[in-house]
Each structure stands twice: as structure tokens, then as C-alpha cells.
Amino acid sequence: MVEAVITTLWRLTLLLLALPSAVFAHQLDEYLQATLLSVEPSEIRLQINLTPGVAVAEQVLGLIDHDHDGVISTNEAAAYGELLKRDLVVRLDQRKLDLKLTASNFPALAELRTGWGIIQMEFSATPSPLAPGSHRISFKNRHLPHISAYLCNAAQPKSRLVKITRQQRNKNQSDSEIDFTLEQPTNS
């Protein structure tokens, strides 16, 4: 599942990179934060690809490599995951969800400095059981807003019980709302 989502995010990133550079200057001077939000009956998952541009890489890496030894340790990766998590707000039907860091992948610092390295973080939340009907998820990303460009999209649900009905984002996609319906399971 994670590999399929990563492939989808890569395709989206490549598509965006194919657009004129005047539209997307993040390759050099922005921190691209692309979030894919997955909705399932018993779990909400955020898969975030973070790509620091060359001009902002040292600023971002300074937040990650605390001991400046040129290696991202397990503790440094976990600490950065917690830093990012503090800047994310996910609400389901106006109730804040508690996120848990479930996976992370950090390429070598040298790769991140090129503008091509992608940090991958995955968070999940387990909401209370949902009643059938309409629901709304709101997502806010406040991580490093002065240097960041944001993308957010809903993934196609795996469950046939979940139907995405609407997505709405603010201009820079740091705030998103996803409306969905949950159908009643049928007894076979």
C-alpha cells in the first residue's frame, strides 16, 4: 500500500515538475510538502513527502541533524516527526484527531541538499467508530510556512464503503477539507 501511494506521489511530483518553472519555483527556494490523505472506515492516514529545495535545504536540515554529524539518527528522525506532527491539525467532524507517526524514511543529507531528496513521513489516526452517513475531515499544515509550498489530495479509498464526495483547499493548499460518506455494511 505504501509503495503504491509513494508511486502516485512520485507521478504527481513529476507532473508538477513538468509545468513551467515560473508557476512552481519550489525546486530551489521552497520546501515542498505533498500530503496524500487516505480515509478508511477505521483509520485516517497522512502520507507526506517533504522535498527541500536547494536554497532552503540547510535551514530544513538544521532542524533534523541536531548534532551536525552529517547523519540522521533514529532519534533525530523521530524528533523531526514529532516536530512536524505538532504543526499538523486533523479534525474529523470538528473533533481533533491524535496523530501517531507510523513510518518515516530519510535519504542521505547529501541527496537532500540537491533538491531531489524526499523525506517520507506517515501518520495515522484511529477515530471512534463512525456512523454511516456524511463526514468531513479538515487538515491544516502549519509546518515552516515561510518557506513552504503545499499540496494536498485525497487518495482513492480501498474500502467500497467510503466515497469521497468533495475536496476543497485554500489557495496554497495548507488547509484542506475532504467530505466523504460512509455506507452501512451489508450482510451477505
N, C-alpha and C positions, 0 to 999 in steps of 0.2 A: 504494500500500500504506500509506504513512504517513498519508495522508488518511483512509483507511478506519479505521485504528486510532485516529486522533485523534477521528473521529466517534464511534466506540464509547466512547472515554474520556469524551467530552462527554456522551453519553447516560447513562453510569454516574454521572457527576458530577451531572447534572440529577436523576437518580433519587434520589441521596443527599441532594440539597438539598431534595427534596420531603418527606423524612422529618422528623419533629418535631425542632425545633432543640435540644431537651433531649438528644437522642441524639447529635447531631453539632454541637458548639459550635465547630468549626474555622473557621466563616465569619469570626469575629472574632479569636479568640485562638489559633489553631493554624496550622501550616504543613502543608497537605495535600499528601502525596506519594503519587500514584496511579501504580503501576507495572503495565504490561502486558508480560508475558514471552512472547516468541514462540520456539518451538522448531521448528527445521527440521533436516534431516539434516546440513547443513554449517555451520549458523550458529545462535547463540543471540542474541536481540535483546531489549533492555530499552528500552521507551518510557516515559518518566517525565514526568508532568505535575505541576508544582510550583506550588501556589497559596498564597501567603502571605496569611493573614488580616490585617485592618486593624491589629489590636493588635500583631502581630509583624512587620509589613512592614518597618519601619525597621531592625530587627535583621537581617533577611534581606538587605535592600538594602545594608546596611553591608558585608556580605561580598562583594557583587558590584561595586558602584560605588566602587572603591578611591580614585579621585581626587576623588570627591564633586562631579563636574561635572554631574550630572543626566542623563548619557548612558551607556549600557552599550556600551563599545567592543568590538571583536572580541577584543582581548587580555583584557579583563575577562570576557567571556563564556567564553572558553577556560579562563581561570584558575578560574572557578567550576565549569566542567565537570570540571576536574581535582580540585578540592576535593570535589565530590560523588562522583566516582569512587573516591577514597580511602576513602570511607565505605560503599562497596558491596562485598559479597563474593558472588561467584557460584562455585559448585562444581558440577562435573559428575562424578558417580560419585566423589565425595570429592576430586577434583583441582581446584585453584583455576584458574579461567579468567582470562586477561588481557583486560580490557575496553578497548575503543577508543571514544572519543567520535566518533560519525559524523554527528550533526546536533544543532543547537540553535536555539531561537527564543526571543527575549526581547521581550516587549511593552515599551512605554514605561514608565518609572518611575512616571509619574502613574497609569497603569492598574493597575500592581502595587499601588500604595498603596490602591486602592479595595477590595481583597479579591476582585476578579473577574479580574484579570490572571493568566494562566497561562504559566509558563516551561515550555518543552518541550525535553527532552533525550533523545537516543537514543544508546545504547551497543550495541556488538556484540562478540561473541567468536566466534572460529573454532576449534572444538575439533578435536582429532585425529580422523581418520575413526572413526566409531562402528560397532561390530559390531552386527548385528541382535540384538534381544532387549530386555530391560528395562534402564532407566536412570533415574537420579534427578538432578534439579537442586535445589540448595539456594540460596536467595537471602536475604541479610541486608542490611538497610538501617539504617545507624547514623548517618545524616545528621541533625544537630540534634535529637536525641531528646527533649530537654527542652521543645521547643515543637511537636513534630510529631505528626500523625495519619497513619497509613499505610494504604494499600490495595495489594493485590497480587492479580493474576489471570493465568491462562494464557490466551493467545489461541488461537483455533482454528487448528491448523497448516494451512498451504497444501498441504503435501505429504501425499498419501494414505498415505505410508509411516510417518508419525508419528501415534501415537494417545496422547492424554493419558489416563492411567488413574486418577490420583488427585491431588488438591491438598490440602495441609494447611498451616494457618497458625497462628501463635501468636495470642494474644488481640488484640494491637494490630496484627497483620499486618506487623510489621517483619521477621519471619522466616517464610519460606515454603519448602515442599518441593513439587516437582512430579515425579510419577512418569510415565514415558512408555515406550512400546515403539517400537522401530524395526523395521519389517518388511524382509525381504530383497527387493530389487527383482526383479521378474520380467522375464525376457527375452521380448519379443514377437516 
